[in-house]
């Protein structure tokens, strides 16, 4: 009997020892998992902040180009749309815009548009091809009340490249709408940057306008310019 009791005690001790070991293993695994999750969360937050800073800087630099275009035109003391078309369509404006966007790879082109949507000047070629952008969102929101307008992403009428636009309207001293000036930011430029800074092949980054419109993303085959309501609460 004494021998059987001793064996049972030994077995119980072994079982308890095994349970203790496995309990420690599970605690260590859980602790490491929590640390890994926190580490990934921190990395994701840091990357998100980096992407936000990058977007702020690149779009801010683009808007400075647009503001300089507004200043150039203001110096001309233009009062009518006809005068606006004539003056801003000159080659010197083409050259000034082209020089200003050099060294800014996020900007695909700069352009000047008349009040009815006719493209008056663009950095693509001078003189510009006869194109009207009156029905494009980038033009329609630019002539609405407010200062700077940020459009959704759309394919370019000439190159087909996906771009979103920063634009500002031009008005005469009497308040007459003369036209719009703006720059197109390359969605592919942002996508390439997002692919480089993503956490890994299974992670993705995206840039949304404040209404949930998708401007750029590292994911392929996404519908740029589409509004995603679910991003707003996030």
C-alpha positions in Angstrom: 0.0 0.0 0.0 2.8 2.3 0.9 4.5 1.6 -2.4 1.3 2.4 -4.3 0.8 5.6 -2.4 4.3 6.6 -3.2 3.8 5.9 -6.9 0.6 7.9 -7.0 2.2 10.8 -5.2 5.0 10.7 -7.7 2.6 10.6 -10.6 0.6 13.5 -9.2 3.8 15.5 -8.7 4.8 14.8 -12.3 1.4 15.8 -13.6 1.5 19.0 -11.6 5.0 19.7 -12.7 4.0 19.2 -16.4 0.9 21.5 -15.9 3.2 24.1 -14.3 5.6 23.9 -17.2 2.8 24.2 -19.8 1.2 27.0 -17.9 4.5 28.9 -18.0 4.8 28.1 -21.7 1.3 29.5 -22.4 1.9 32.6 -20.3 5.2 33.3 -22.2 3.4 32.7 -25.5 0.6 35.0 -24.6 3.0 37.7 -23.3 5.1 37.5 -26.5 1.9 37.6 -28.6 0.7 40.8 -26.8 4.2 42.3 -27.2 4.2 41.5 -30.9 0.7 43.0 -31.3 1.7 46.2 -29.6 4.9 46.3 -31.7 2.9 46.0 -34.9 0.4 48.6 -33.7 3.2 51.0 -32.9 4.8 50.4 -36.3 1.5 50.9 -38.1 0.9 54.1 -36.2 4.3 55.4 -37.0 3.9 54.6 -40.7 0.5 56.2 -40.8 2.0 59.4 -39.3 4.8 59.2 -41.9 2.4 58.9 -44.7 0.3 61.8 -43.3 3.4 64.0 -43.1 4.4 63.0 -46.6 1.0 63.9 -48.0 0.9 67.2 -46.2 4.4 68.2 -47.5 3.9 67.1 -51.1 0.4 68.6 -51.4 1.6 71.8 -49.6 4.4 72.2 -52.1 2.0 71.7 -54.9 -0.4 74.3 -53.5 2.5 76.8 -53.3 2.9 76.3 -57.1 -0.8 77.1 -57.6 -0.5 80.2 -55.3 2.4 81.4 -57.3 0.4 81.0 -60.5 -2.4 83.1 -58.9 0.1 85.8 -58.1 1.5 85.9 -61.6 -2.0 86.4 -63.0 -2.8 89.0 -60.4 0.2 91.0 -61.5 -1.3 91.3 -65.0 -4.4 93.2 -63.7 -6.7 91.2 -65.9 -10.4 92.3 -65.8 -12.2 90.2 -68.5 -12.2 86.5 -69.5 -11.1 87.4 -73.0 -8.1 89.2 -71.6 -7.5 86.2 -69.3 -7.4 83.8 -72.2 -5.1 86.0 -74.3 -2.6 86.8 -71.5 -2.4 83.4 -69.7 -2.2 81.6 -73.0 1.1 83.1 -73.9 4.2 81.0 -74.1 5.8 82.8 -71.1 3.2 81.3 -68.8 3.9 77.9 -70.3 7.6 78.3 -69.6 7.0 79.7 -66.1 4.7 76.9 -65.1 7.1 74.2 -66.5 10.1 75.7 -64.7 8.1 75.8 -61.4 7.1 72.1 -61.4 10.7 70.9 -62.2 12.0 68.9 -59.2 8.6 68.1 -57.9 7.9 64.5 -59.1 4.5 64.5 -57.4 3.2 67.0 -60.0 2.4 65.6 -63.4 1.3 68.9 -64.9 0.1 72.4 -64.3 -2.7 74.1 -66.3 -4.7 77.2 -66.7 -8.4 76.9 -67.5 -10.9 79.5 -68.7 -14.3 80.1 -67.0 -16.1 77.7 -69.4 -13.6 74.9 -68.9 -11.4 75.4 -72.0 -7.8 74.6 -71.3 -5.9 77.8 -72.0 -2.4 76.7 -71.1 -0.7 73.5 -69.8 2.8 72.3 -69.2 2.2 69.3 -71.6 2.7 71.2 -74.8 2.4 74.7 -76.2 0.1 75.7 -77.7 -2.3 73.3 -75.9 -4.6 70.9 -77.6 -8.3 72.0 -77.7 -9.6 70.3 -74.5 -12.6 71.3 -72.3 -12.7 70.1 -68.7 -15.9 71.9 -67.7 -17.5 68.6 -66.6 -14.6 67.3 -64.6 -14.9 67.4 -60.8 -11.5 69.1 -60.6 -12.9 72.1 -62.4 -16.4 72.1 -61.0 -15.3 72.1 -57.3 -12.6 74.7 -58.0 -15.2 77.4 -59.0 -17.3 76.8 -55.9 -17.0 79.1 -52.9 -13.8 78.6 -51.0 -10.1 78.9 -51.6 -8.2 75.7 -52.4 -10.0 72.8 -54.0 -8.8 69.1 -53.8 -10.5 66.9 -56.4 -10.9 63.1 -56.5 -8.6 61.0 -58.6 -9.5 60.5 -62.3 -7.7 59.4 -65.4 -6.2 62.3 -67.5 -8.0 63.2 -70.7 -4.7 63.2 -72.6 -2.3 60.8 -70.9 -4.8 58.5 -69.1 -2.7 58.6 -65.9 -4.6 58.8 -62.6 -4.3 62.2 -61.0 -6.0 64.3 -58.4 -5.9 68.1 -58.6 -5.2 71.0 -56.4 -6.8 74.1 -57.9 -7.8 77.7 -57.2 -10.1 80.0 -59.0 -9.1 83.3 -60.5 -11.5 86.3 -60.2 -11.2 89.9 -61.3 -11.1 92.8 -59.0 -14.8 93.3 -59.7 -15.5 89.7 -58.7 -16.0 88.2 -62.2 -14.8 84.6 -62.6 -12.0 84.5 -65.0 -10.8 80.9 -64.8 -9.0 78.3 -62.7 -5.4 77.4 -62.2 -4.2 74.0 -60.8 -1.7 71.2 -60.7 -2.3 67.5 -61.1 -0.7 65.2 -58.5 0.3 61.7 -59.7 -1.5 58.9 -57.9 1.2 56.5 -59.0 3.8 58.7 -57.3 2.1 58.2 -53.9 1.4 54.5 -54.6 5.1 53.8 -55.3 6.0 55.6 -52.0 3.4 53.6 -50.1 4.8 50.3 -51.4 8.3 51.2 -50.2 7.2 52.0 -46.6 4.6 49.3 -46.1 5.2 46.9 -43.3 5.3 43.9 -45.7 3.8 42.3 -48.8 0.5 41.7 -46.9 0.0 45.2 -45.7 -1.2 48.2 -47.7 -1.5 52.0 -47.4 -4.0 54.4 -48.9 -4.6 58.1 -49.0 -8.2 59.3 -48.7 -9.8 62.7 -49.0 -11.6 63.9 -45.9 -14.9 62.7 -47.4 -13.7 59.2 -47.9 -12.7 59.5 -51.6 -9.8 57.2 -52.4 -6.9 59.3 -53.9 -4.1 56.8 -54.0 -3.1 53.4 -52.7 -0.4 50.7 -52.8 -3.0 48.1 -53.6 -3.3 47.2 -57.3 -6.6 47.4 -59.3 -8.4 49.7 -56.9 -11.1 52.1 -58.1 -9.4 55.5 -57.5 -11.8 58.4 -57.1 -14.5 56.2 -55.5 -15.9 57.4 -52.2 -15.8 54.9 -49.3 -18.2 55.9 -46.6 -16.7 53.3 -44.2 -13.5 55.3 -43.9 -15.1 58.3 -42.2 -15.8 56.7 -38.8 -12.4 55.0 -38.9 
